[in-house]
Amino acid sequence: MTKKIYLVMNTPMPVGHAVAIAESGMELGAAICAAEDLLTAMNTTAARSLYDMYYPDGYELEVVAFKDAFSHEGLQAAIADENAPTEEELKEFSEKTFALFAETLGMTVEELMKNSDIEIGNMLHDHYAALESKESDAAA
């Protein structure tokens, strides 16, 4: 059975905080976006690299409308207290994430960690923006 990653806004407002939550309960990403852009904002090349790392055997993205979030069985099971990631799972995910980021940027983890979170975010943004630009040029 294919693993699910739930994409959900945490507000009924037209613009707000969106999260990607694995069925295991791990939060895989977040973004500020318009509700109508949820799938686009949470399905970038950068986001997919994290999803692929977490579920290497494949996954399905499922958009859950805010109005349905409190009654959605899959999402509710994912965020149930008993499914909360352990400290060890969070540490392991964090280490894998930084290893992926370092590899993506052609650095060692040690080199990457010398940068602030904002600097790392900017470097990743620039890298993935260039990659997505090349992909769209190739598709045209």
Phi and psi in degrees as GROMACS dihedral restraints (atoms count N, CA, C in turn):
[ dihedral_restraints ]
;  ai    aj    ak    al  type     phi  dphi    fc
    3     4     5     6     1   -70.4    20    10
    4     5     6     7     1   134.9    20    10
    6     7     8     9     1   -72.6    20    10
    7     8     9    10     1   151.0    20    10
    9    10    11    12     1  -109.0    20    10
   10    11    12    13     1   145.2    20    10
   12    13    14    15     1  -123.2    20    10
   13    14    15    16     1   119.5    20    10
   15    16    17    18     1   -91.8    20    10
   16    17    18    19     1   129.5    20    10
   18    19    20    21     1  -107.9    20    10
   19    20    21    22     1   121.5    20    10
   21    22    23    24     1  -146.1    20    10
   22    23    24    25     1   143.6    20    10
   24    25    26    27     1   -85.8    20    10
   25    26    27    28     1   145.8    20    10
   27    28    29    30     1  -101.4    20    10
   28    29    30    31     1    24.7    20    10
   30    31    32    33     1  -153.2    20    10
   31    32    33    34     1   150.9    20    10
   33    34    35    36     1   -82.8    20    10
   34    35    36    37     1    -1.9    20    10
   36    37    38    39     1   -70.3    20    10
   37    38    39    40     1   157.8    20    10
   39    40    41    42     1   -64.6    20    10
   40    41    42    43     1   -27.4    20    10
   42    43    44    45     1  -128.4    20    10
   43    44    45    46     1   136.8    20    10
   45    46    47    48     1  -174.2    20    10
   46    47    48    49     1  -162.9    20    10
   48    49    50    51     1   -89.2    20    10
   49    50    51    52     1   124.7    20    10
   51    52    53    54     1  -110.5    20    10
   52    53    54    55     1   147.4    20    10
   54    55    56    57     1  -131.9    20    10
   55    56    57    58     1   153.3    20    10
   57    58    59    60     1  -112.1    20    10
   58    59    60    61     1   118.3    20    10
   60    61    62    63     1  -120.9    20    10
   61    62    63    64     1   122.1    20    10
   63    64    65    66     1   -70.1    20    10
   64    65    66    67     1   156.1    20    10
   66    67    68    69     1   -63.2    20    10
   67    68    69    70     1   -16.6    20    10
   69    70    71    72     1   -78.1    20    10
   70    71    72    73     1    -9.8    20    10
   72    73    74    75     1   101.7    20    10
   73    74    75    76     1    -9.8    20    10
   75    76    77    78     1   -74.4    20    10
   76    77    78    79     1   130.7    20    10
   78    79    80    81     1   -80.4    20    10
   79    80    81    82     1   121.3    20    10
   81    82    83    84     1   -99.3    20    10
   82    83    84    85     1   -13.9    20    10
   84    85    86    87     1  -179.6    20    10
   85    86    87    88     1   167.6    20    10
   87    88    89    90     1  -153.8    20    10
   88    89    90    91     1   156.3    20    10
   90    91    92    93     1  -158.5    20    10
   91    92    93    94     1   156.5    20    10
   93    94    95    96     1   -98.2    20    10
   94    95    96    97     1   124.4    20    10
   96    97    98    99     1  -158.4    20    10
   97    98    99   100     1   170.3    20    10
   99   100   101   102     1   -78.2    20    10
  100   101   102   103     1   145.1    20    10
  102   103   104   105     1   -55.3    20    10
  103   104   105   106     1   -38.3    20    10
  105   106   107   108     1   -69.9    20    10
  106   107   108   109     1   -16.7    20    10
  108   109   110   111     1  -104.1    20    10
  109   110   111   112     1    12.3    20    10
  111   112   113   114     1   -53.9    20    10
  112   113   114   115     1   -51.7    20    10
  114   115   116   117     1   -63.9    20    10
  115   116   117   118     1   -41.3    20    10
  117   118   119   120     1   -64.5    20    10
  118   119   120   121     1   -46.0    20    10
  120   121   122   123     1   -66.4    20    10
  121   122   123   124     1   -32.1    20    10
  123   124   125   126     1  -102.4    20    10
  124   125   126   127     1     9.9    20    10
  126   127   128   129     1  -127.4    20    10
  127   128   129   130     1    39.0    20    10
  129   130   131   132     1   -80.8    20    10
  130   131   132   133     1   169.2    20    10
  132   133   134   135     1   -58.6    20    10
  133   134   135   136     1   -41.6    20    10
  135   136   137   138     1   -62.7    20    10
  136   137   138   139     1   -46.3    20    10
  138   139   140   141     1   -63.1    20    10
  139   140   141   142     1   -43.6    20    10
  141   142   143   144     1   -62.8    20    10
  142   143   144   145     1   -31.9    20    10
  144   145   146   147     1   -64.3    20    10
  145   146   147   148     1   -37.0    20    10
  147   148   149   150     1   -70.5    20    10
  148   149   150   151     1   -42.7    20    10
  150   151   152   153     1   -62.3    20    10
  151   152   153   154     1   -42.1    20    10
  153   154   155   156     1   -63.4    20    10
  154   155   156   157     1   -37.9    20    10
  156   157   158   159     1   -65.5    20    10
  157   158   159   160     1   -42.6    20    10
  159   160   161   162     1   -73.4    20    10
  160   161   162   163     1   -41.7    20    10
  162   163   164   165     1  -121.7    20    10
  163   164   165   166     1    74.9    20    10
  165   166   167   168     1   -63.2    20    10
  166   167   168   169     1   -18.8    20    10
  168   169   170   171     1   -90.9    20    10
  169   170   171   172     1     7.3    20    10
  171   172   173   174     1   109.5    20    10
  172   173   174   175     1   160.7    20    10
  174   175   176   177     1  -158.6    20    10
  175   176   177   178     1   166.2    20    10
  177   178   179   180     1  -125.2    20    10
  178   179   180   181     1   131.3    20    10
  180   181   182   183     1   -85.4    20    10
  181   182   183   184     1   131.9    20    10
  183   184   185   186     1  -127.8    20    10
  184   185   186   187     1   118.5    20    10
  186   187   188   189     1   -80.2    20    10
  187   188   189   190     1   129.1    20    10
  189   190   191   192     1  -116.4    20    10
  190   191   192   193     1   117.6    20    10
  192   193   194   195     1   -64.2    20    10
  193   194   195   196     1   145.2    20    10
  195   196   197   198     1   -53.2    20    10
  196   197   198   199     1   -41.9    20    10
  198   199   200   201     1   -63.5    20    10
  199   200   201   202     1   -21.6    20    10
  201   202   203   204     1  -100.1    20    10
  202   203   204   205     1    -8.2    20    10
  204   205   206   207     1   -58.9    20    10
  205   206   207   208     1   -38.9    20    10
  207   208   209   210     1   -77.6    20    10
  208   209   210   211     1   -13.2    20    10
  210   211   212   213     1  -116.2    20    10
  211   212   213   214     1     0.8    20    10
  213   214   215   216     1   -76.6    20    10
  214   215   216   217     1   113.4    20    10
  216   217   218   219     1   -58.8    20    10
  217   218   219   220     1   -46.0    20    10
  219   220   221   222     1   -63.4    20    10
  220   221   222   223     1   -46.4    20    10
  222   223   224   225     1   -65.0    20    10
  223   224   225   226     1   -44.7    20    10
  225   226   227   228     1   -62.2    20    10
  226   227   228   229     1   -37.5    20    10
  228   229   230   231     1   -65.6    20    10
  229   230   231   232     1   -40.1    20    10
  231   232   233   234     1   -64.2    20    10
  232   233   234   235     1   -37.4    20    10
  234   235   236   237     1   -97.1    20    10
  235   236   237   238     1     4.2    20    10
  237   238   239   240     1   -61.0    20    10
  238   239   240   241     1   145.6    20    10
  240   241   242   243     1   -51.6    20    10
  241   242   243   244     1   -39.6    20    10
  243   244   245   246     1   -69.2    20    10
  244   245   246   247     1   -14.2    20    10
  246   247   248   249     1   -98.8    20    10
  247   248   249   250     1     0.7    20    10
  249   250   251   252     1   -59.1    20    10
  250   251   252   253     1   132.9    20    10
  252   253   254   255     1   -59.9    20    10
  253   254   255   256     1   142.0    20    10
  255   256   257   258     1   -74.7    20    10
  256   257   258   259     1   166.2    20    10
  258   259   260   261     1   -58.5    20    10
  259   260   261   262     1   -39.9    20    10
  261   262   263   264     1   -64.7    20    10
  262   263   264   265     1   -42.2    20    10
  264   265   266   267     1   -64.2    20    10
  265   266   267   268     1   -40.5    20    10
  267   268   269   270     1   -64.6    20    10
  268   269   270   271     1   -41.4    20    10
  270   271   272   273     1   -64.1    20    10
  271   272   273   274     1   -45.8    20    10
  273   274   275   276     1   -61.4    20    10
  274   275   276   277     1   -44.3    20    10
  276   277   278   279     1   -63.0    20    10
  277   278   279   280     1   -41.8    20    10
  279   280   281   282     1   -61.9    20    10
  280   281   282   283     1   -45.4    20    10
  282   283   284   285     1   -63.0    20    10
  283   284   285   286     1   -42.9    20    10
  285   286   287   288     1   -65.1    20    10
  286   287   288   289     1   -38.2    20    10
  288   289   290   291     1   -64.2    20    10
  289   290   291   292     1   -47.1    20    10
  291   292   293   294     1   -66.2    20    10
  292   293   294   295     1   -35.0    20    10
  294   295   296   297     1   -63.6    20    10
  295   296   297   298     1   -42.2    20    10
  297   298   299   300     1   -63.2    20    10
  298   299   300   301     1   -45.6    20    10
  300   301   302   303     1   -60.9    20    10
  301   302   303   304     1   -45.1    20    10
  303   304   305   306     1   -61.5    20    10
  304   305   306   307     1   -46.0    20    10
  306   307   308   309     1   -61.3    20    10
  307   308   309   310     1   -43.9    20    10
  309   310   311   312     1   -58.4    20    10
  310   311   312   313     1   -38.6    20    10
  312   313   314   315     1   -93.5    20    10
  313   314   315   316     1     2.4    20    10
  315   316   317   318     1    69.9    20    10
  316   317   318   319     1    36.3    20    10
  318   319   320   321     1  -126.1    20    10
  319   320   321   322     1   168.5    20    10
  321   322   323   324     1   -86.7    20    10
  322   323   324   325     1   163.1    20    10
  324   325   326   327     1   -61.7    20    10
  325   326   327   328     1   -38.5    20    10
  327   328   329   330     1   -61.4    20    10
  328   329   330   331     1   -42.9    20    10
  330   331   332   333     1   -64.2    20    10
  331   332   333   334     1   -43.2    20    10
  333   334   335   336     1   -60.3    20    10
  334   335   336   337     1   -42.8    20    10
  336   337   338   339     1   -70.6    20    10
  337   338   339   340     1    -9.1    20    10
  339   340   341   342     1   -76.6    20    10
  340   341   342   343     1   -10.4    20    10
  342   343   344   345     1   -97.1    20    10
  343   344   345   346     1   155.4    20    10
  345   346   347   348     1   -74.4    20    10
  346   347   348   349     1   164.0    20    10
  348   349   350   351     1   -56.6    20    10
  349   350   351   352     1   -40.0    20    10
  351   352   353   354     1   -65.5    20    10
  352   353   354   355     1   -43.0    20    10
  354   355   356   357     1   -63.6    20    10
  355   356   357   358     1   -42.6    20    10
  357   358   359   360     1   -61.5    20    10
  358   359   360   361     1   -45.9    20    10
  360   361   362   363     1   -59.0    20    10
  361   362   363   364     1   -42.6    20    10
  363   364   365   366     1   -66.1    20    10
  364   365   366   367     1   -40.9    20    10
  366   367   368   369     1   -63.9    20    10
  367   368   369   370     1   -43.4    20    10
  369   370   371   372     1   -65.6    20    10
  370   371   372   373     1   -42.3    20    10
  372   373   374   375     1   -57.4    20    10
  373   374   375   376     1   -48.2    20    10
  375   376   377   378     1   -62.5    20    10
  376   377   378   379     1   -42.3    20    10
  378   379   380   381     1   -61.2    20    10
  379   380   381   382     1   -51.3    20    10
  381   382   383   384     1   -71.4    20    10
  382   383   384   385     1   -31.6    20    10
  384   385   386   387     1   -64.5    20    10
  385   386   387   388     1   -42.4    20    10
  387   388   389   390     1   -65.1    20    10
  388   389   390   391     1   -41.3    20    10
  390   391   392   393     1   -63.7    20    10
  391   392   393   394     1   -45.5    20    10
  393   394   395   396     1   -66.4    20    10
  394   395   396   397     1   -33.5    20    10
  396   397   398   399     1   -64.4    20    10
  397   398   399   400     1   -43.1    20    10
  399   400   401   402     1   -63.6    20    10
  400   401   402   403     1   -41.0    20    10
  402   403   404   405     1   -63.7    20    10
  403   404   405   406     1   -41.9    20    10
  405   406   407   408     1   -71.3    20    10
  406   407   408   409     1   -33.5    20    10
  408   409   410   411     1   -65.3    20    10
  409   410   411   412     1   -40.3    20    10
  411   412   413   414     1   -67.4    20    10
  412   413   414   415     1   -33.6    20    10
  414   415   416   417     1   -75.3    20    10
  415   416   417   418     1   -23.7    20    10
